[in-house]
Amino acid sequence: MSDKIQNEAGAPPRRNRSGVGAPSPRKTSPVVLPEGRPSPFRHLAHLPSFRDNPIVFFTVCTFHRHKILASAKCEEILREIWQCSAEHDGWWVGCYILMPDHVHFFARPAANARPKAEWVGMWKSVSSRRIAATLAIEPPIWQPDYFDRYLRSSESYSDKWQYVEQNPVRAGLVGRVEDWPYRGNVNDLMF
């Protein structure tokens, strides 16, 4: 019998620099910048949900983190697109908050919804054209990728929203959550 520790497959455990067992590498997806060159950063792959009808938490950042979103015009553009999204794409957007350089929101797909990546690409494309025209700036407006997380329960939805809506206060933009005008709810998402 060997004194070496082995995993279920019979191989020795992976080790990090300190010699302590490390988790196996995660799948990541390469990010390609608009110029066609790969990004120096890698993001975790977007994985499917374990539920049929999940609530998904999204964070989408502006290109080069330009501070352009905290305006009534940008909120109106995004809200209008998201209001049409349920009927057009099968995605129901719930609570959202626009920060100067990113947006957080929750959404839930219908059973026949457009695939998540296609839907995000669609609203980013439409909003990019509208925001660029409205603000008289050059695209791109959004970073190529986005962050998403499937929520597990109604508690995590309310907890996550309470945390996210504090962002303007934590960033020193307002003294109270109620004072930040660029937040709202498009549809009520029930768990």
N, C-alpha and C positions, 0 to 999 in steps of 0.2 A: 504494500500500500504506500502510495506516494504521500509525502508531507506537504506537497503543493496543493493549494486550493484550486478547484476547477469548477466551472459553471456546468449547467445541465447538459450542454453539448460536449462536455469533456475538455473544453479549451480553458486555459488559464484566464482569469479575469483581466479586463483592460486596466491599465494603470496610468495614472497621470504622473506629472513630474515628481510629486512627493511620494509616489509609490502606492498611494491609496487607490482603491478601485474607483474607476470612473465610469459613468454611464456610456452606453454605446452612442456613437455619433447620431445626431438628429438629421433627418432629411431636410435639406434646404433647397430653395429654388434660386437660381441666379437672377439678378435684376439687371435688365438692360436699360441703359439710359437712352433718352430720346436721340442722342447723337449716334446710337448704335453700338457704343462701347459698353462693356460690362461695368457694373457698379463695383466699387471696392467693398461694399457691404453685401452680406447674404442674409436672406430672410427665411424664416421657417416656412415650409410648404403650407399652403392652404389645404387643410384636411376636411373631409366630409364630417357631418355631425353624426352623433349616435342617436339622435331623435329624428322623427319624421318632420316635425314642425318647430324647429328651434328658434329661439331669439338669439340674434347675433349682435355682438357689440363690435362696432367698426371705429377705427381711427384712420383718417386720411389727411395727409400733410400736403401743404402747398409746395410747389417746386422751389428748391433752394430755401425753403421755409420763409418765403416772402410773406410779409404781414399785410395781407390784402382782404381777408375774409370778414373782419369785424366791421361790417357795414350793413345798413338796412337793405341796400341793393343786392348784395351777395346773399343775404338771408332770404330775400324774396325769390331770387332765382332758384336757390336750392329747394326751398319749401314748395315752390310750384312744381318742380320736377318730381320731387318725392310724393306730392299729392297725386300726381298722375301715375306714379309707379305701380300702385296696387292694381289698377285696372289694366295698364299697358304691359307690365312685366311680372306681375304676381308677387311683388315685394311691398310689404306694408312697413313704412318707417314710423317709429314711435318717437321717443324723446330725442332731442338733438341739442347740441350747443356748438356755436361757432366761436373759436378762439382766433386771434389774429392770423396765425399760420397753420391751423389745423382745425378739423371738425371731428367731433365725437357724435355717434348716433347709434340707435338700436333699430334693428329691422327683423322682420320675420317673413319667410317665404311661404307662399301658398303651395299646395301640392303640385300644381302645374307651373310653378315659377320658372322664369329664365334662370339658368345656372348662375350662381353667385358671382363668379369672376366676370361673366358677360354683363350681368346687371351693373356691377360696379363700373366696369369699363364704359357702359352706355351712359350712365348719369354723369360720370366724370367728363366724357367727351362733350355731351350736350352742355353741361354747366361751364366747361372750359371755354367754349365758343361764346356763350352768353356773357360770362364774367369778363372775358378779354374785351369784348365789344363795349360793354357797359363802362368798364374802368379805363378804356382806351390803353390797354397794355398788350404786350405780345405773349402768346402762349409759349410754352406750356404753363398751365395753371397748377396742375397737380403733379406730385411725385408719381413715378410709374407704378409703385406697389402700394399696398395698404396693410393695415393690421386688422385681424378679425379674431374674435373669440366667441365660442359658443357658450351661452349661459346655461347653467344646470337647473335653476329653480327661480321662482318668483322672488325669493329672498335675494338671490344674487343680482337680479334685475334692479330691485329697489336699492340695494346696497351700492351697486355700481353707479347707478344714476346719482345717488346722494353724493358719492365721492366725486364724480365727474363734474357735476354742476358747481362744485366748489372751486374748480380751476381758475375762474377769473379772480376770485378772492385770493387764492394762493399766489397767483401771478401779480398781485398788487394792482389789478386793473379797476377793481371796485372794492368797496368796503363790505358790501352784503350781496349775497347771491341774487336777491330780488332786483338789484340795481343793474345787472347785466342784461341788456336788451336783446342779445342775439342768441336766444334759446327758446325752445318751445316743444310742442308735441303735435305731430301730424296725425297719428292714429293711436288709439289706446291698444297696447299689446297686452294680452292676457296670457298668463302661463297656464 
